[in-house]
């Protein structure tokens, strides 16, 4: 069976390189190529490929067009496989791609494209319903999960986490009390408990608030 592929990549050099690489495979046919998100969507609609290869960032915004297209296809054409190519290890995008299931999804680093077998293997895998995630991305995901599991924030109650989130937003104790409909004294007690659990024993309250906010914000990254 021939696997029909549409390629989305804003770099003409990389796009042409991928096309030539795939044309060496007897079971893979490049139906179309595209240099921006709009053209890629049009090519997918016209050629109805088995697999879409897409860069994460493409015009017009050069942010996450490729990931968005992958998410759209999970709803509109679930049988279409998607191979996302990334310049860097970006676990957040990998998680978004795999949200809802890893079937027919692959996430590869562009540096792996030096070996054509990596890309063709991923294409065949997602076309048959499987998935491929670059080992370096898996390592980053595991490290991020470990960091979250070891975070001191795990010791906080739901109320304490809600208060800490508002501290990170810069709210005063009075404003937090109004928003959560509790007394200012109750907020102060919770904040003291937060400081103790996070190991913040500085004498200056302002310093402790800043450090607590930094701990919270760092946990939200990725």
N, C-alpha and C positions, 0 to 999 in steps of 0.2 A: 504494500500500500504506500502511495506517495503522500508525504506530509506537506500540506500547503502552508507556507509561512509568509507573514507580513512583517517587515522590519521597520521599527521606528527609532531613528537616531538623528540628532540634529547635526552632528559632524558628518560632512559629506565623505571625508576620507574614511572614517570608521564605518559608515554605512556601506560604502562600496567594498570595504575590506570584508565585512560580514557577508555581503551578497556573494562575493567571489569564493569565500570560504565554504559557504553552504552549497554552492553549485557543484562542488566536487563530490557531494554525496548523492548517490543514485536515488535514494528514497526521500530526498528533501527538495521541494520546489519553492523558489522565492517568487511569490505571486506579485508582490509590490513592495516598494520602500517608501518611507515618508520622513520628512525632516522636521515636522512640527505636529502638535497634538491634533489639530483640526484635520490635517491631511491623513494622519494615521487613522482617525475615526472613520473618515470617508473610505479609506482603503479597506478597512475591516468590514464595513457595511457592503462594499462592492464585491470583494473577493471571498468573503466568508471563510477565512483561513482556519486551519486546525490549530495553529500555534501563532501567537503574536510575540515578537521580540521587541522590547521597548526599553529605552533609556529611562532612568527615573526623571531626569530634568530635560524638558524640551520647551521650545517656544510655544506659547507666547510669554509665559511667566518664568520659565526655567526654575521651577520649584519642585513639584511632585506630580507633573502631568502623567507620567508613566504609571505611577501607583494608582492614580485616580481612574485611569482607563482600565487597569486590572480590576479594580473594585466594581466599576460599571459592568464589565464583562461577566463578573460572577453572577450578576442579576440578569443581564440581557442575553448572555450566551454562555451558560455554565459549562458547555462541552468544549469551549475553546481554551486551550492551554496558554499560559502566559509565562514568558521568561523575562524577568526584569534584570537589566544590567546596571551596575552601580560603579562609580569611580572609587568610592570609599566604603568602608564598613559602616553601615548606618542601620543599627538594630531596630530603631523606631519604624523605619520604612518596611523592614522585613516583617515586623509584627503586623503592620497594617495589611501588607500583602497576604499574609497567612491567616488573617482574621476571617473566621467563617470556614476554615479548613485549608489544609495544605494541598489537597488534591488538585492536580493540573497547574501547579504553581512552582516556579523556580526563581531563585535569587542568586545571581552570580556576580562576582567582581570582574570588572573589565580586564584586569591583568591576567585573568585566566584565559582570555580569548587568544592568547599567544598559541595555545594548544587547541586546535579546532575540535579535537575529540571531546573536550569538556562541553563545548556549546552543542555539538550534535547529540551528545549523550543526553543533555538536559532537554533538548527538543523532543527526542524520542520518548523520554521518560514522561514528560508532561502530556504528550499526545496520547499516551497509553493510560493516563489517569494518575501517574505518580507525581513525585515532587523531588526537587533538588535544592539544597541550601548550601552555599559555600561554607566550608568548615570554619573559616575565620569569622564569619557572621555568627555561626553557632557558638563559638567561643565567647564572643562579645555578649550574646544573649545570656549565656550561663553566668558570666561574670556579673552582669547587671542584676540578674535574679539573686545571686549570692549576696551582693551588696545590699539589696532590699531586704533580704531575709535577716541579715546581720544588723540592720539599721536599728538604732535606739528608739525610733518612732514606733516600733512594734510594741513597745511597753506602754504606750499611751492609750487611754480610753478614747471612745468616739468623741466624747465631749471635749476632751483635751486636744484631740486632733483638730476639731472644728475651731477651737480657740486659737491654736497655733497657726492655722491657715489664715486667720484674721489678723494675727500679729504680723505675719509675713506680708499682709496687704497694707500694713501701716496703721491699722485701727487702734484707737486708744482703748483703755479698759472700759470706759463709759460707753463708747460706741459698740464695743463687743457685747456688753451687757444688754444694750438696747436691741441689738440685732438678734441675739439668742434668747431674749426675753428672760433674763435671769438678773440677779442683783449684782452690783459692782463688786460686792464683797465675795460673792461666789466665784466671779471671774478671777479675782486676786488669789483665792485659794487654789483654783485650778492652775493658774500660771505658776505659782510656787511649786506645785506638784510636777508641772512640766519641767521646770528648771532642775529639780532634783533628779528626775528620771533621765534627763539628757546630760547629767553630770556638769551642769553649769552652776558653779558655786561662787562666781565673781560677786564682789560686794556691790558693784554698780549695776542697778537694775537695767539701765539703758543698754549697757554692754551685753547683758544676758539676753535681752530681747532681740538684739541684732544677731547674736550667735544662734539663738533658737530659730530665728527666721531663716538664717543661712542653712541650717540643718534641714529644715522643711523644704526649702526651695531646691536644694541639691538632690533631695529624694525624688523630686518631680521630673528631673531631667531624664530624657530617654524613656 
